[in-house]
Amino acid sequence: MRSFSKIIGLVAVGAAFTVAAAPVCNTADLIHRWSFNGTLEDSVGGLTATASGNTAFNSPSDPTAIRLYGTGHATASVNLGAGIVPASGGPITIEIWATQHTEQNWSRIFDFGPDNQNYVLMSWTQGSYLRSDAVEVKASNTTLLRADHELQPYDFDVPYHISLTLVQTSDGKATLAWAKRDTLTGAVLRSGRNTTSAAWSIANIANWTSCYLGRSQFEADFDADATYDEVRIWKTALTDEHLGALQDCGAAGFVSDGSDAFFEKPDKAPELVYDRARFAALRAFAVSPRFGVRL
């Protein structure tokens, strides 16, 4: 594990900086983590995913992600499986690093649900139009929440940090907040928030066995042509500050609760946890996280 001084020395030799406390994320709140570093294992929750169709890890010698080569329905997807959400329900946060390569008809970032009448989804596109997307919750074939074109476009071959938080309200509804961040600058590119029009329990997801990456519940929709680098599920509603800090650390690591400075993934170098405002000026000296540290 690298020290702060060694990493800072890579980007600002001779300069004196004080590392301030980063936003706190309690590691106990992370319940699932799929890193796709040559396996489909969940390194935190033990829930091994299953891949189907034309899929492959991105590099035979140094796998760091999984590629889905979707060209039609049921042609390429990953199923995270049942139990991705606690039986008690929310709040939860879904956090994804992913890249779309070509548009496929109504392809999904994810689609969790038992069938095409009950689900929660985020789509890469609507139809095959790049400047479109959707966030939707449906129950008993009734749409309870629908947000159109709020995160588009997902440009081809550009990685994004994508998040969705779900919080149960006091009257039984659910409030969802979604965002798309630039993985180079950490900037929030687009975001939105809304509440379901009627009662809907986040605990429903706990019983769903079809929790797909890249695949729709509708047979007319195509699977995604996309790469997934990292998927995490937290049993808490992460704030914008938390999500921004997590994105800044990259898919290789995240802000811990203070007991350790790094959260390492075997296939990638650990990355610096830092105070975003204090170190914003150092972005110009960034090094790609694929080869080392990015500030």
Solvent accessible surface area in square Angstrom, and as a share of the most:
residue,aa,sasa,rsa
1,M,152,0.68
2,R,83,0.30
3,S,50,0.32
4,F,69,0.29
5,S,84,0.54
6,K,138,0.58
7,I,0,0.00
8,I,19,0.10
9,G,32,0.30
10,L,112,0.56
11,V,10,0.06
12,A,17,0.13
13,V,134,0.77
14,G,84,0.81
15,A,49,0.38
16,A,102,0.79
17,F,80,0.34
18,T,95,0.55
19,V,43,0.25
20,A,27,0.21
21,A,92,0.71
22,A,17,0.13
23,P,20,0.13
24,V,94,0.54
25,C,3,0.02
26,N,72,0.37
27,T,44,0.26
28,A,68,0.53
29,D,33,0.17
30,L,8,0.04
31,I,31,0.16
32,H,15,0.07
33,R,2,0.01
34,W,0,0.00
35,S,8,0.05
36,F,0,0.00
37,N,39,0.20
38,G,31,0.29
39,T,58,0.34
40,L,34,0.17
41,E,104,0.47
42,D,6,0.03
43,S,86,0.56
44,V,62,0.36
45,G,41,0.39
46,G,64,0.61
47,L,46,0.23
48,T,81,0.47
49,A,3,0.02
50,T,88,0.51
51,A,40,0.31
52,S,58,0.37
53,G,58,0.56
54,N,90,0.46
55,T,33,0.19
56,A,46,0.36
57,F,63,0.26
58,N,76,0.39
59,S,26,0.17
60,P,143,0.90
61,S,107,0.69
62,D,45,0.23
63,P,29,0.18
64,T,6,0.03
65,A,4,0.03
66,I,3,0.02
67,R,54,0.20
68,L,0,0.00
69,Y,85,0.32
70,G,1,0.01
71,T,100,0.58
72,G,11,0.11
73,H,47,0.21
74,A,54,0.42
75,T,42,0.24
76,A,0,0.00
77,S,2,0.01
78,V,0,0.00
79,N,35,0.18
80,L,0,0.00
81,G,18,0.17
82,A,45,0.35
83,G,37,0.36
84,I,0,0.00
85,V,5,0.03
86,P,40,0.25
87,A,92,0.71
88,S,104,0.67
89,G,5,0.05
90,G,25,0.24
91,P,55,0.35
92,I,0,0.00
93,T,0,0.00
94,I,2,0.01
95,E,0,0.00
96,I,1,0.01
97,W,14,0.05
98,A,2,0.02
99,T,15,0.09
100,Q,1,0.00
101,H,31,0.14
102,T,59,0.34
103,E,63,0.28
104,Q,29,0.13
105,N,49,0.25
106,W,62,0.22
107,S,1,0.01
108,R,5,0.02
109,I,0,0.00
110,F,0,0.00
111,D,0,0.00
112,F,1,0.00
113,G,0,0.00
114,P,66,0.42
115,D,59,0.31
116,N,57,0.29
117,Q,85,0.38
118,N,38,0.19
119,Y,5,0.02
120,V,0,0.00
121,L,1,0.01
122,M,1,0.01
123,S,1,0.01
124,W,0,0.00
125,T,0,0.00
126,Q,31,0.14
127,G,18,0.17
128,S,69,0.44
129,Y,139,0.53
130,L,47,0.23
131,R,136,0.49
132,S,2,0.01
133,D,2,0.01
134,A,1,0.00
135,V,1,0.00
136,E,10,0.04
137,V,0,0.00
138,K,28,0.12
139,A,25,0.20
140,S,88,0.57
141,N,89,0.45
142,T,76,0.44
143,T,59,0.34
144,L,18,0.09
145,L,6,0.03
146,R,96,0.35
147,A,7,0.05
148,D,62,0.32
149,H,77,0.34
150,E,63,0.28
151,L,0,0.00
152,Q,25,0.11
153,P,24,0.15
154,Y,1,0.00
155,D,57,0.30
156,F,74,0.31
157,D,94,0.49
158,V,59,0.34
159,P,66,0.41
160,Y,10,0.04
161,H,0,0.00
162,I,1,0.00
163,S,2,0.01
164,L,1,0.00
165,T,12,0.07
166,L,0,0.00
167,V,55,0.31
168,Q,64,0.28
169,T,41,0.24
170,S,130,0.84
171,D,93,0.48
172,G,27,0.26
173,K,61,0.26
174,A,0,0.00
175,T,26,0.15
176,L,0,0.00
177,A,18,0.14
178,W,5,0.02
179,A,7,0.06
180,K,4,0.02
181,R,3,0.01
182,D,37,0.19
183,T,18,0.11
184,L,130,0.65
185,T,69,0.40
186,G,2,0.02
187,A,49,0.38
188,V,75,0.43
189,L,78,0.39
190,R,93,0.34
191,S,66,0.43
192,G,18,0.18
193,R,162,0.59
194,N,77,0.39
195,T,52,0.30
196,T,2,0.01
197,S,80,0.52
198,A,45,0.35
199,A,72,0.56
200,W,10,0.04
201,S,47,0.31
202,I,0,0.00
203,A,25,0.19
204,N,55,0.28
205,I,0,0.00
206,A,15,0.12
207,N,123,0.63
208,W,19,0.07
209,T,88,0.51
210,S,21,0.13
211,C,0,0.00
212,Y,30,0.11
213,L,0,0.00
214,G,0,0.00
215,R,53,0.19
216,S,1,0.01
217,Q,27,0.12
218,F,61,0.25
219,E,141,0.63
220,A,79,0.61
221,D,12,0.06
222,F,75,0.31
223,D,0,0.00
224,A,1,0.00
225,D,13,0.07
226,A,0,0.00
227,T,24,0.14
228,Y,0,0.00
229,D,27,0.14
230,E,0,0.00
231,V,0,0.00
232,R,0,0.00
233,I,1,0.00
234,W,1,0.00
235,K,91,0.39
236,T,33,0.19
237,A,37,0.28
238,L,12,0.06
239,T,69,0.40
240,D,96,0.50
241,E,104,0.47
242,H,38,0.17
243,L,6,0.03
244,G,1,0.01
245,A,3,0.02
246,L,0,0.00
247,Q,0,0.00
248,D,1,0.01
249,C,4,0.02
250,G,4,0.04
251,A,10,0.08
252,A,1,0.01
253,G,2,0.02
254,F,1,0.01
255,V,3,0.02
256,S,9,0.06
257,D,58,0.30
258,G,69,0.66
259,S,97,0.62
260,D,56,0.29
261,A,34,0.26
262,F,6,0.03
263,F,52,0.22
264,E,76,0.34
265,K,6,0.02
266,P,126,0.79
267,D,31,0.16
268,K,32,0.14
269,A,24,0.18
270,P,13,0.08
271,E,3,0.01
272,L,0,0.00
273,V,15,0.09
274,Y,8,0.03
275,D,35,0.18
276,R,74,0.27
277,A,90,0.70
278,R,130,0.47
279,F,0,0.00
280,A,51,0.39
281,A,88,0.69
282,L,10,0.05
283,R,64,0.23
284,A,96,0.74
285,F,117,0.49
286,A,46,0.35
287,V,61,0.35
288,S,52,0.34
289,P,41,0.26
290,R,111,0.40
291,F,163,0.68
292,G,6,0.05
293,V,1,0.01
294,R,8,0.03
295,L,1,0.01
